[in-house]
């Protein structure tokens, strides 16, 4: 006989998430997300793990398809890694930052700190954004940004060389650009 133990809280989280995704449009879901996450976080109360994005501690992260999600802010391991890189950079509130398709938790933290100097762009409408820039033809003057974040974006762009040229064009001379793409030994659907 094989016994399988399920975490009731994780199962409940997944069920509620599926129901809400069917009932609400994405923009509505984004608006109620923080409230729902506050409730979810109560079920994970503890001090075993800490999220560096929202600075909260829990007994564990939510494990959804081998992705560890913060119960309070929704950050994934990938987002927490990116946020630690950004926090280690020598940035100030006056730096202009361009971020392509940011996670909602990163968007909220960066908007809080950098306000109008932080610009998020997304063409798909799946993310929180301020502008809809085509990464291969960014509608901005040259040398505008101190930091550009292009995290897991280029693998979706057919003309990635045009995108890289545009990133370089709008980046200030001493600016920095964070670019990461997936590294997998198995096949991926993008070229």
N, CA and C atoms as an extended XYZ file, in Angstrom:
573
Properties=species:S:1:pos:R:3:atomname:S:1:resname:S:1:resid:I:1 pbc="F F F"
N         0.838       -1.175        0.000 N   UNK     1
C         0.000        0.000        0.000 CA  UNK     1
C         0.888        1.246        0.000 C   UNK     1
N         0.544        2.233       -0.814 N   UNK     2
C         1.297        3.482       -0.906 CA  UNK     2
C         0.460        4.592       -0.277 C   UNK     2
N         1.082        5.330        0.637 N   UNK     3
C         0.412        6.461        1.271 CA  UNK     3
C         0.976        7.751        0.688 C   UNK     3
N         0.107        8.623        0.271 N   UNK     4
C         0.534        9.922       -0.242 CA  UNK     4
C        -0.040       10.988        0.671 C   UNK     4
N         0.811       11.825        1.209 N   UNK     5
C         0.368       12.896        2.092 CA  UNK     5
C         0.366       14.210        1.327 C   UNK     5
N        -0.746       14.890        1.384 N   UNK     6
C        -0.869       16.182        0.726 CA  UNK     6
C        -0.910       17.278        1.771 C   UNK     6
N        -0.350       18.390        1.458 N   UNK     7
C        -0.441       19.567        2.309 CA  UNK     7
C        -1.795       20.212        2.019 C   UNK     7
N        -2.678       20.219        2.985 N   UNK     8
C        -4.031       20.756        2.791 CA  UNK     8
C        -3.998       22.221        2.347 C   UNK     8
N        -3.077       22.990        2.890 N   UNK     9
C        -3.008       24.408        2.539 CA  UNK     9
C        -2.624       24.609        1.078 C   UNK     9
N        -1.677       23.814        0.591 N   UNK    10
C        -1.259       23.930       -0.808 CA  UNK    10
C        -2.394       23.525       -1.736 C   UNK    10
N        -3.099       22.455       -1.399 N   UNK    11
C        -4.230       22.011       -2.219 CA  UNK    11
C        -5.316       23.082       -2.223 C   UNK    11
N        -5.616       23.648       -1.061 N   UNK    12
C        -6.627       24.694       -0.960 CA  UNK    12
C        -6.217       25.910       -1.795 C   UNK    12
N        -4.945       26.293       -1.725 N   UNK    13
C        -4.436       27.424       -2.511 CA  UNK    13
C        -4.670       27.178       -4.002 C   UNK    13
N        -4.328       25.979       -4.473 N   UNK    14
C        -4.470       25.665       -5.900 CA  UNK    14
C        -5.933       25.676       -6.334 C   UNK    14
N        -6.813       25.163       -5.489 N   UNK    15
C        -8.240       25.125       -5.819 CA  UNK    15
C        -8.798       26.545       -5.900 C   UNK    15
N        -8.494       27.362       -4.898 N   UNK    16
C        -8.990       28.740       -4.883 CA  UNK    16
C        -8.432       29.519       -6.068 C   UNK    16
N        -7.163       29.299       -6.396 N   UNK    17
C        -6.536       29.989       -7.535 CA  UNK    17
C        -7.250       29.624       -8.841 C   UNK    17
N        -7.553       28.347       -9.042 N   UNK    18
C        -8.233       27.924      -10.278 CA  UNK    18
C        -9.637       28.520      -10.369 C   UNK    18
N       -10.343       28.550       -9.252 N   UNK    19
C       -11.699       29.109       -9.246 CA  UNK    19
C       -11.657       30.592       -9.598 C   UNK    19
N       -10.759       31.327       -8.952 N   UNK    20
C       -10.670       32.770       -9.203 CA  UNK    20
C       -10.225       33.090      -10.623 C   UNK    20
N        -9.343       32.265      -11.192 N   UNK    21
C        -8.907       32.479      -12.573 CA  UNK    21
C       -10.052       32.304      -13.551 C   UNK    21
N       -11.019       31.454      -13.200 N   UNK    22
C       -12.179       31.258      -14.077 CA  UNK    22
C       -13.225       32.357      -13.885 C   UNK    22
N       -13.325       32.902      -12.680 N   UNK    23
C       -14.345       33.899      -12.371 CA  UNK    23
C       -13.943       35.324      -12.721 C   UNK    23
N       -12.660       35.636      -12.585 N   UNK    24
C       -12.210       37.014      -12.743 CA  UNK    24
C       -11.308       37.192      -13.961 C   UNK    24
N       -11.391       38.368      -14.558 N   UNK    25
C       -10.445       38.715      -15.615 CA  UNK    25
C        -9.107       39.033      -14.965 C   UNK    25
N        -8.029       38.986      -15.751 N   UNK    26
C        -6.683       39.199      -15.199 CA  UNK    26
C        -6.566       40.511      -14.441 C   UNK    26
N        -7.081       41.593      -15.000 N   UNK    27
C        -6.958       42.895      -14.344 CA  UNK    27
C        -7.699       42.910      -13.006 C   UNK    27
N        -8.850       42.244      -12.945 N   UNK    28
C        -9.583       42.155      -11.677 CA  UNK    28
C        -8.806       41.318      -10.673 C   UNK    28
N        -8.218       40.236      -11.153 N   UNK    29
C        -7.448       39.352      -10.285 CA  UNK    29
C        -6.225       40.086       -9.722 C   UNK    29
N        -5.584       40.916      -10.536 N   UNK    30
C        -4.431       41.700      -10.069 CA  UNK    30
C        -4.840       42.622       -8.917 C   UNK    30
N        -6.069       43.182       -8.994 N   UNK    31
C        -6.528       44.121       -7.976 CA  UNK    31
C        -6.802       43.457       -6.635 C   UNK    31
N        -7.321       42.238       -6.646 N   UNK    32
C        -7.649       41.559       -5.384 CA  UNK    32
C        -6.530       40.631       -4.903 C   UNK    32
N        -5.501       40.500       -5.719 N   UNK    33
C        -4.430       39.549       -5.429 CA  UNK    33
C        -3.780       39.762       -4.063 C   UNK    33
N        -3.426       40.990       -3.733 N   UNK    34
C        -2.731       41.244       -2.469 CA  UNK    34
C        -3.598       40.883       -1.265 C   UNK    34
N        -4.883       41.185       -1.332 N   UNK    35
C        -5.797       40.823       -0.253 CA  UNK    35
C        -5.865       39.303       -0.095 C   UNK    35
N        -5.994       38.600       -1.214 N   UNK    36
C        -6.070       37.138       -1.171 CA  UNK    36
C        -4.764       36.521       -0.663 C   UNK    36
N        -3.653       37.115       -1.026 N   UNK    37
C        -2.362       36.602       -0.560 CA  UNK    37
C        -2.188       36.827        0.943 C   UNK    37
N        -2.709       37.940        1.459 N   UNK    38
C        -2.655       38.176        2.911 CA  UNK    38
C        -3.373       37.043        3.653 C   UNK    38
N        -4.502       36.619        3.117 N   UNK    39
C        -5.242       35.513        3.729 CA  UNK    39
C        -4.453       34.214        3.593 C   UNK    39
N        -3.921       33.964        2.418 N   UNK    40
C        -3.130       32.754        2.173 CA  UNK    40
C        -1.937       32.674        3.123 C   UNK    40
N        -1.296       33.815        3.358 N   UNK    41
C        -0.094       33.856        4.203 CA  UNK    41
C        -0.384       33.392        5.624 C   UNK    41
N        -1.596       33.600        6.101 N   UNK    42
C        -1.957       33.171        7.461 CA  UNK    42
C        -1.801       31.662        7.647 C   UNK    42
N        -2.037       30.911        6.598 N   UNK    43
C        -1.956       29.449        6.667 CA  UNK    43
C        -0.512       28.933        6.629 C   UNK    43
N         0.436       29.816        6.372 N   UNK    44
C         1.844       29.427        6.275 CA  UNK    44
C         2.688       30.085        7.365 C   UNK    44
N         2.034       30.541        8.411 N   UNK    45
C         2.721       31.230        9.502 CA  UNK    45
C         3.863       30.377       10.041 C   UNK    45
N         5.030       30.997       10.214 N   UNK    46
C         6.202       30.310       10.741 CA  UNK    46
C         7.448       31.141       10.513 C   UNK    46
N         8.603       30.527       10.768 N   UNK    47
C         9.869       31.262       10.643 CA  UNK    47
C        10.955       30.454        9.932 C   UNK    47
N        10.593       29.421        9.207 N   UNK    48
C        11.589       28.557        8.565 CA  UNK    48
C        12.193       29.157        7.298 C   UNK    48
N        11.377       29.905        6.528 N   UNK    49
C        11.859       30.509        5.277 CA  UNK    49
C        11.496       31.984        5.277 C   UNK    49
N        12.270       32.776        4.519 N   UNK    50
C        12.008       34.212        4.446 CA  UNK    50
C        12.017       34.672        2.997 C   UNK    50
N        11.072       35.519        2.661 N   UNK    51
C        10.998       36.105        1.323 CA  UNK    51
C        11.723       37.447        1.355 C   UNK    51
N        12.709       37.615        0.487 N   UNK    52
C        13.456       38.868        0.451 CA  UNK    52
C        12.710       39.983       -0.280 C   UNK    52
N        11.617       39.650       -0.963 N   UNK    53
C        10.847       40.682       -1.661 CA  UNK    53
C         9.908       41.390       -0.691 C   UNK    53
N         9.135       40.632        0.080 N   UNK    54
C         8.193       41.252        1.019 CA  UNK    54
C         8.686       41.219        2.463 C   UNK    54
N         9.867       40.620        2.685 N   UNK    55
C        10.482       40.529        4.020 CA  UNK    55
C         9.603       39.809        5.035 C   UNK    55
N         8.869       38.798        4.589 N   UNK    56
C         8.010       38.024        5.477 CA  UNK    56
C         8.601       36.634        5.688 C   UNK    56
N         8.288       36.052        6.841 N   UNK    57
C         8.764       34.707        7.174 CA  UNK    57
C         7.578       33.747        7.240 C   UNK    57
N         7.858       32.492        6.839 N   UNK    58
C         6.820       31.462        6.804 CA  UNK    58
C         7.414       30.123        7.224 C   UNK    58
N         6.545       29.169        7.478 N   UNK    59
C         7.052       27.828        7.793 CA  UNK    59
C         7.543       27.145        6.521 C   UNK    59
N         6.994       27.569        5.373 N   UNK    60
C         7.458       27.074        4.071 CA  UNK    60
C         6.836       27.920        2.981 C   UNK    60
N         7.394       27.807        1.767 N   UNK    61
C         6.808       28.447        0.599 CA  UNK    61
C         5.763       27.502        0.005 C   UNK    61
N         4.861       28.037       -0.796 N   UNK    62
C         3.896       27.222       -1.521 CA  UNK    62
C         4.648       26.522       -2.649 C   UNK    62
N         4.479       25.219       -2.758 N   UNK    63
C         5.135       24.471       -3.829 CA  UNK    63
C         4.109       24.190       -4.913 C   UNK    63
N         4.230       24.911       -6.019 N   UNK    64
C         3.319       24.712       -7.142 CA  UNK    64
C         4.131       24.293       -8.360 C   UNK    64
N         4.022       23.031       -8.729 N   UNK    65
C         4.769       22.486       -9.870 CA  UNK    65
C         6.270       22.720       -9.722 C   UNK    65
N         6.801       22.434       -8.544 N   UNK    66
C         8.224       22.594       -8.216 CA  UNK    66
C         8.697       24.042       -8.284 C   UNK    66
N         7.775       24.979       -8.184 N   UNK    67
C         8.102       26.389       -8.081 CA  UNK    67
C         7.725       26.830       -6.676 C   UNK    67
N         8.670       27.409       -5.951 N   UNK    68
C         8.424       27.830       -4.573 CA  UNK    68
C         7.928       29.273       -4.563 C   UNK    68
N         6.660       29.444       -4.167 N   UNK    69
C         5.981       30.729       -4.224 CA  UNK    69
C         5.800       31.290       -2.819 C   UNK    69
N         6.074       32.572       -2.660 N   UNK    70
C         5.842       33.241       -1.386 CA  UNK    70
C         4.336       33.366       -1.167 C   UNK    70
N         3.831       32.905       -0.024 N   UNK    71
C         2.389       32.997        0.232 CA  UNK    71
C         1.862       34.428        0.288 C   UNK    71
N         2.701       35.385        0.653 N   UNK    72
C         2.237       36.764        0.836 CA  UNK    72
C         2.332       37.611       -0.429 C   UNK    72
N         3.482       37.615       -1.098 N   UNK    73
C         3.638       38.502       -2.263 CA  UNK    73
C         3.588       37.752       -3.596 C   UNK    73
N         3.672       36.428       -3.555 N   UNK    74
C         3.596       35.645       -4.786 CA  UNK    74
C         4.905       35.511       -5.538 C   UNK    74
N         6.001       35.969       -4.945 N   UNK    75
C         7.288       35.866       -5.644 CA  UNK    75
C         7.716       34.411       -5.782 C   UNK    75
N         8.379       34.130       -6.893 N   UNK    76
C         8.955       32.804       -7.128 CA  UNK    76
C        10.440       32.868       -6.804 C   UNK    76
N        11.103       31.729       -6.809 N   UNK    77
C        12.553       31.704       -6.579 CA  UNK    77
C        13.262       32.604       -7.582 C   UNK    77
N        12.798       32.576       -8.817 N   UNK    78
C        13.392       33.394       -9.881 CA  UNK    78
C        13.248       34.888       -9.579 C   UNK    78
N        12.070       35.292       -9.123 N   UNK    79
C        11.851       36.703       -8.768 CA  UNK    79
C        12.683       37.112       -7.566 C   UNK    79
N        12.766       36.223       -6.585 N   UNK    80
C        13.557       36.540       -5.389 CA  UNK    80
C        15.034       36.676       -5.745 C   UNK    80
N        15.503       35.853       -6.667 N   UNK    81
C        16.898       35.948       -7.123 CA  UNK    81
C        17.140       37.284       -7.830 C   UNK    81
N        16.247       37.642       -8.736 N   UNK    82
C        16.371       38.916       -9.438 CA  UNK    82
C        16.342       40.076       -8.455 C   UNK    82
N        15.440       40.033       -7.497 N   UNK    83
C        15.325       41.130       -6.537 CA  UNK    83
C        16.600       41.266       -5.704 C   UNK    83
N        17.230       40.155       -5.362 N   UNK    84
C        18.488       40.235       -4.604 CA  UNK    84
C        19.587       40.871       -5.451 C   UNK    84
N        19.605       40.589       -6.755 N   UNK    85
C        20.577       41.223       -7.655 CA  UNK    85
C        20.348       42.732       -7.688 C   UNK    85
N        19.098       43.144       -7.838 N   UNK    86
C        18.766       44.568       -7.904 CA  UNK    86
C        19.143       45.265       -6.589 C   UNK    86
N        18.843       44.621       -5.468 N   UNK    87
C        19.150       45.223       -4.160 CA  UNK    87
C        20.655       45.380       -3.947 C   UNK    87
N        21.439       44.519       -4.553 N   UNK    88
C        22.896       44.604       -4.414 CA  UNK    88
C        23.521       45.663       -5.326 C   UNK    88
N        22.732       46.219       -6.226 N   UNK    89
C        23.246       47.230       -7.146 CA  UNK    89
C        23.274       48.589       -6.454 C   UNK    89
N        24.125       49.450       -6.940 N   UNK    90
C        24.257       50.796       -6.377 CA  UNK    90
C        23.274       51.724       -7.075 C   UNK    90
N        21.990       51.605       -6.719 N   UNK    91
C        20.942       52.413       -7.346 CA  UNK    91
C        20.405       53.422       -6.348 C   UNK    91
N        19.866       54.510       -6.869 N   UNK    92
C        19.165       55.459       -6.011 CA  UNK    92
C        17.823       55.802       -6.645 C   UNK    92
N        17.003       56.564       -5.931 N   UNK    93
C        15.640       56.863       -6.375 CA  UNK    93
C        15.593       57.660       -7.673 C   UNK    93
N        16.702       58.293       -8.057 N   UNK    94
C        16.732       59.083       -9.285 CA  UNK    94
C        17.111       58.283      -10.525 C   UNK    94
N        17.550       57.046      -10.342 N   UNK    95
C        17.896       56.216      -11.490 CA  UNK    95
C        16.646       55.870      -12.290 C   UNK    95
N        16.775       55.929      -13.611 N   UNK    96
C        15.663       55.548      -14.482 CA  UNK    96
C        15.812       54.074      -14.832 C   UNK    96
N        14.726       53.338      -14.653 N   UNK    97
C        14.749       51.886      -14.822 CA  UNK    97
C        13.655       51.473      -15.794 C   UNK    97
N        14.015       50.612      -16.742 N   UNK    98
C        13.065       50.023      -17.680 CA  UNK    98
C        13.045       48.520      -17.437 C   UNK    98
N        11.852       47.977      -17.251 N   UNK    99
C        11.694       46.550      -16.937 CA  UNK    99
C        10.683       45.948      -17.903 C   UNK    99
N        11.081       44.890      -18.576 N   UNK   100
C        10.199       44.228      -19.529 CA  UNK   100
C         9.459       43.066      -18.872 C   UNK   100
N         8.134       43.131      -18.904 N   UNK   101
C         7.242       42.093      -18.382 CA  UNK   101
C         7.639       41.640      -16.974 C   UNK   101
N         7.645       42.562      -16.025 N   UNK   102
C         8.068       42.192      -14.667 CA  UNK   102
C         7.007       41.368      -13.947 C   UNK   102
N         7.455       40.584      -12.985 N   UNK   103
C         6.492       39.896      -12.126 CA  UNK   103
C         5.766       40.968      -11.317 C   UNK   103
N         4.548       40.669      -10.893 N   UNK   104
C         3.744       41.670      -10.175 CA  UNK   104
C         4.401       42.089       -8.870 C   UNK   104
N         5.040       41.153       -8.181 N   UNK   105
C         5.661       41.502       -6.898 CA  UNK   105
C         6.858       42.435       -7.093 C   UNK   105
N         7.651       42.185       -8.126 N   UNK   106
C         8.784       43.069       -8.435 CA  UNK   106
C         8.259       44.441       -8.874 C   UNK   106
N         7.246       44.438       -9.729 N   UNK   107
C         6.651       45.698      -10.188 CA  UNK   107
C         6.231       46.557       -8.999 C   UNK   107
N         5.504       45.959       -8.061 N   UNK   108
C         4.989       46.718       -6.913 CA  UNK   108
C         6.120       47.269       -6.042 C   UNK   108
N         7.144       46.456       -5.787 N   UNK   109
C         8.273       46.917       -4.961 CA  UNK   109
C         9.046       48.037       -5.653 C   UNK   109
N         9.285       47.885       -6.944 N   UNK   110
C        10.054       48.887       -7.678 CA  UNK   110
C         9.268       50.198       -7.819 C   UNK   110
N         7.961       50.105       -8.059 N   UNK   111
C         7.123       51.306       -8.152 CA  UNK   111
C         7.118       52.051       -6.820 C   UNK   111
N         7.070       51.295       -5.746 N   UNK   112
C         7.072       51.884       -4.410 CA  UNK   112
C         8.352       52.694       -4.173 C   UNK   112
N         9.474       52.158       -4.609 N   UNK   113
C        10.753       52.818       -4.340 CA  UNK   113
C        11.118       53.874       -5.390 C   UNK   113
N        10.935       53.558       -6.670 N   UNK   114
C        11.421       54.430       -7.742 CA  UNK   114
C        10.326       55.267       -8.397 C   UNK   114
N         9.085       54.975       -8.089 N   UNK   115
C         7.914       55.698       -8.580 CA  UNK   115
C         7.951       55.914      -10.083 C   UNK   115
N         7.935       57.181      -10.532 N   UNK   116
C         7.872       57.463      -11.973 CA  UNK   116
C         9.167       57.144      -12.708 C   UNK   116
N        10.251       56.928      -11.998 N   UNK   117
C        11.522       56.569      -12.644 CA  UNK   117
C        11.586       55.095      -13.003 C   UNK   117
N        10.599       54.329      -12.558 N   UNK   118
C        10.522       52.906      -12.905 CA  UNK   118
C         9.413       52.745      -13.930 C   UNK   118
N         9.785       52.235      -15.114 N   UNK   119
C         8.820       52.032      -16.189 CA  UNK   119
C         8.799       50.550      -16.545 C   UNK   119
N         7.619       49.965      -16.428 N   UNK   120
C         7.440       48.568      -16.811 CA  UNK   120
C         6.747       48.527      -18.170 C   UNK   120
N         7.196       47.610      -19.011 N   UNK   121
C         6.632       47.476      -20.347 CA  UNK   121
C         6.161       46.048      -20.562 C   UNK   121
N         5.010       45.920      -21.221 N   UNK   122
C         4.515       44.591      -21.577 CA  UNK   122
C         3.598       44.710      -22.779 C   UNK   122
N         3.841       43.905      -23.781 N   UNK   123
C         2.992       43.911      -24.974 CA  UNK   123
C         1.814       42.959      -24.848 C   UNK   123
N         1.960       41.911      -24.044 N   UNK   124
C         0.946       40.855      -23.987 CA  UNK   124
C        -0.270       41.212      -23.144 C   UNK   124
N        -0.109       42.109      -22.166 N   UNK   125
C        -1.199       42.414      -21.254 CA  UNK   125
C        -1.308       41.422      -20.104 C   UNK   125
N        -0.353       40.511      -20.011 N   UNK   126
C        -0.362       39.510      -18.944 CA  UNK   126
C         0.309       40.013      -17.672 C   UNK   126
N         0.936       41.176      -17.722 N   UNK   127
C         1.700       41.697      -16.600 CA  UNK   127
C         1.231       43.110      -16.281 C   UNK   127
N         1.577       43.598      -15.091 N   UNK   128
C         1.346       45.006      -14.774 CA  UNK   128
C         2.350       45.817      -15.587 C   UNK   128
N         1.914       46.934      -16.165 N   UNK   129
C         2.826       47.698      -17.005 CA  UNK   129
C         2.422       49.159      -17.048 C   UNK   129
N         3.377       49.989      -17.464 N   UNK   130
C         3.140       51.417      -17.656 CA  UNK   130
C         3.102       51.766      -19.145 C   UNK   130
N         3.915       51.069      -19.934 N   UNK   131
C         4.042       51.330      -21.373 CA  UNK   131
C         3.987       50.012      -22.135 C   UNK   131
N         3.663       50.105      -23.414 N   UNK   132
C         3.674       48.921      -24.281 CA  UNK   132
C         4.771       49.111      -25.329 C   UNK   132
N         6.002       48.854      -24.933 N   UNK   133
C         7.130       48.999      -25.858 CA  UNK   133
C         7.389       47.677      -26.579 C   UNK   133
N         7.600       47.780      -27.873 N   UNK   134
C         8.097       46.646      -28.651 CA  UNK   134
C         9.603       46.634      -28.413 C   UNK   134
N        10.118       45.577      -27.839 N   UNK   135
C        11.530       45.524      -27.456 CA  UNK   135
C        12.465       45.636      -28.668 C   UNK   135
N        11.964       45.366      -29.864 N   UNK   136
C        12.798       45.499      -31.059 CA  UNK   136
C        12.743       46.918      -31.641 C   UNK   136
N        11.811       47.759      -31.136 N   UNK   137
C        11.681       49.163      -31.578 CA  UNK   137
C        11.171       49.972      -30.390 C   UNK   137
N        12.020       50.192      -29.402 N   UNK   138
C        11.616       50.877      -28.172 CA  UNK   138
C        11.374       52.353      -28.473 C   UNK   138
N        10.187       52.821      -28.176 N   UNK   139
C         9.782       54.190      -28.476 CA  UNK   139
C        10.286       55.148      -27.391 C   UNK   139
N        11.606       55.293      -27.318 N   UNK   140
C        12.277       56.190      -26.366 CA  UNK   140
C        13.501       56.769      -27.034 C   UNK   140
N        13.901       57.968      -26.588 N   UNK   141
C        15.162       58.525      -27.107 CA  UNK   141
C        16.362       57.686      -26.649 C   UNK   141
N        17.485       57.895      -27.288 N   UNK   142
C        18.728       57.207      -26.921 CA  UNK   142
C        19.145       57.541      -25.492 C   UNK   142
N        19.878       56.622      -24.897 N   UNK   143
C        20.565       56.833      -23.606 CA  UNK   143
C        19.636       57.359      -22.512 C   UNK   143
N        18.557       56.636      -22.253 N   UNK   144
C        17.553       57.074      -21.289 CA  UNK   144
C        17.634       56.386      -19.931 C   UNK   144
N        18.124       55.141      -19.888 N   UNK   145
C        17.953       54.337      -18.684 CA  UNK   145
C        19.281       53.960      -18.024 C   UNK   145
N        19.271       54.027      -16.691 N   UNK   146
C        20.420       53.609      -15.893 CA  UNK   146
C        20.442       52.090      -15.722 C   UNK   146
N        19.255       51.501      -15.715 N   UNK   147
C        19.124       50.046      -15.567 CA  UNK   147
C        17.999       49.562      -16.450 C   UNK   147
N        18.268       48.480      -17.171 N   UNK   148
C        17.227       47.800      -17.945 CA  UNK   148
C        17.186       46.360      -17.456 C   UNK   148
N        15.980       45.897      -17.196 N   UNK   149
C        15.785       44.522      -16.749 CA  UNK   149
C        15.061       43.766      -17.860 C   UNK   149
N        15.720       42.747      -18.356 N   UNK   150
C        15.184       41.928      -19.449 CA  UNK   150
C        15.320       40.472      -19.007 C   UNK   150
N        14.466       40.090      -18.091 N   UNK   151
C        14.582       38.811      -17.383 CA  UNK   151
C        13.627       37.792      -17.982 C   UNK   151
N        14.167       36.813      -18.671 N   UNK   152
C        13.386       35.763      -19.323 CA  UNK   152
C        12.440       36.347      -20.378 C   UNK   152
N        12.990       37.199      -21.224 N   UNK   153
C        12.228       37.849      -22.294 CA  UNK   153
C        12.790       37.489      -23.669 C   UNK   153
N        14.107       37.576      -23.824 N   UNK   154
C        14.708       37.421      -25.158 CA  UNK   154
C        14.419       36.081      -25.823 C   UNK   154
N        14.190       35.045      -25.030 N   UNK   155
C        13.898       33.743      -25.641 CA  UNK   155
C        12.542       33.731      -26.352 C   UNK   155
N        11.717       34.756      -26.107 N   UNK   156
C        10.407       34.857      -26.757 CA  UNK   156
C        10.436       35.781      -27.974 C   UNK   156
N        11.567       36.421      -28.228 N   UNK   157
C        11.681       37.423      -29.286 CA  UNK   157
C        12.321       36.797      -30.521 C   UNK   157
N        11.633       36.876      -31.635 N   UNK   158
C        12.146       36.284      -32.876 CA  UNK   158
C        13.431       36.990      -33.311 C   UNK   158
N        13.401       38.322      -33.358 N   UNK   159
C        14.586       39.084      -33.764 CA  UNK   159
C        15.316       39.575      -32.511 C   UNK   159
N        15.944       38.643      -31.818 N   UNK   160
C        16.596       38.984      -30.547 CA  UNK   160
C        17.780       39.928      -30.736 C   UNK   160
N        18.449       39.893      -31.881 N   UNK   161
C        19.553       40.824      -32.124 CA  UNK   161
C        19.058       42.267      -32.227 C   UNK   161
N        17.902       42.469      -32.850 N   UNK   162
C        17.310       43.812      -32.905 CA  UNK   162
C        16.955       44.271      -31.491 C   UNK   162
N        16.450       43.355      -30.676 N   UNK   163
C        16.107       43.695      -29.290 CA  UNK   163
C        17.354       44.098      -28.512 C   UNK   163
N        18.432       43.348      -28.662 N   UNK   164
C        19.674       43.668      -27.946 CA  UNK   164
C        20.220       45.028      -28.399 C   UNK   164
N        20.137       45.298      -29.695 N   UNK   165
C        20.570       46.608      -30.201 CA  UNK   165
C        19.736       47.743      -29.600 C   UNK   165
N        18.439       47.517      -29.462 N   UNK   166
C        17.569       48.532      -28.867 CA  UNK   166
C        17.871       48.733      -27.384 C   UNK   166
N        18.113       47.645      -26.673 N   UNK   167
C        18.472       47.756      -25.256 CA  UNK   167
C        19.734       48.597      -25.112 C   UNK   167
N        20.705       48.340      -25.964 N   UNK   168
C        21.959       49.082      -25.932 CA  UNK   168
C        21.728       50.558      -26.267 C   UNK   168
N        20.860       50.808      -27.230 N   UNK   169
C        20.588       52.185      -27.672 CA  UNK   169
C        19.971       53.031      -26.555 C   UNK   169
N        19.023       52.471      -25.794 N   UNK   170
C        18.328       53.271      -24.781 CA  UNK   170
C        19.025       53.234      -23.414 C   UNK   170
N        20.074       52.436      -23.298 N   UNK   171
C        20.842       52.354      -22.055 CA  UNK   171
C        21.850       53.501      -21.994 C   UNK   171
N        21.948       54.161      -20.839 N   UNK   172
C        22.947       55.219      -20.666 CA  UNK   172
C        24.348       54.625      -20.777 C   UNK   172
N        25.364       55.433      -21.122 N   UNK   173
C        26.719       54.912      -21.325 CA  UNK   173
C        27.269       54.081      -20.162 C   UNK   173
N        27.025       54.458      -18.933 N   UNK   174
C        27.493       53.666      -17.794 CA  UNK   174
C        26.367       52.854      -17.165 C   UNK   174
N        25.279       52.694      -17.897 N   UNK   175
C        24.132       51.960      -17.382 CA  UNK   175
C        24.393       50.461      -17.334 C   UNK   175
N        23.473       49.763      -16.706 N   UNK   176
C        23.584       48.311      -16.577 CA  UNK   176
C        22.316       47.659      -17.116 C   UNK   176
N        22.481       46.483      -17.672 N   UNK   177
C        21.349       45.736      -18.206 CA  UNK   177
C        21.413       44.313      -17.652 C   UNK   177
N        20.338       43.898      -17.018 N   UNK   178
C        20.255       42.529      -16.509 CA  UNK   178
C        19.482       41.712      -17.531 C   UNK   178
N        20.162       40.750      -18.123 N   UNK   179
C        19.531       39.872      -19.108 CA  UNK   179
C        19.713       38.437      -18.640 C   UNK   179
N        18.612       37.711      -18.581 N   UNK   180
C        18.711       36.279      -18.289 CA  UNK   180
C        17.739       35.547      -19.185 C   UNK   180
N        18.173       34.435      -19.698 N   UNK   181
C        17.318       33.549      -20.481 CA  UNK   181
C        17.414       32.163      -19.866 C   UNK   181
N        16.419       31.304      -20.112 N   UNK   182
C        16.471       29.964      -19.532 CA  UNK   182
C        17.661       29.168      -20.060 C   UNK   182
N        18.203       28.347      -19.220 N   UNK   183
C        19.263       27.427      -19.610 CA  UNK   183
C        18.764       26.028      -19.289 C   UNK   183
N        18.445       25.296      -20.334 N   UNK   184
C        17.912       23.944      -20.147 CA  UNK   184
C        18.666       22.988      -21.048 C   UNK   184
N        18.870       21.801      -20.550 N   UNK   185
C        19.483       20.786      -21.390 CA  UNK   185
C        18.440       20.129      -22.280 C   UNK   185
N        17.163       20.225      -21.891 N   UNK   186
C        16.107       19.642      -22.710 CA  UNK   186
C        15.661       20.644      -23.753 C   UNK   186
N        14.756       20.211      -24.627 N   UNK   187
C        14.280       21.078      -25.692 CA  UNK   187
C        13.368       22.154      -25.132 C   UNK   187
N        13.391       23.339      -25.776 N   UNK   188
C        12.451       24.390      -25.455 CA  UNK   188
C        11.696       24.730      -26.726 C   UNK   188
N        10.543       25.399      -26.597 N   UNK   189
C         9.722       25.654      -27.783 CA  UNK   189
C        10.167       26.866      -28.556 C   UNK   189
N        10.996       27.729      -27.974 N   UNK   190
C        11.510       28.878      -28.709 CA  UNK   190
C        12.806       28.510      -29.421 C   UNK   190
N        13.171       29.306      -30.416 N   UNK   191
C        14.427       29.088      -31.113 CA  UNK   191
C        15.523       29.734      -30.298 C   UNK   191
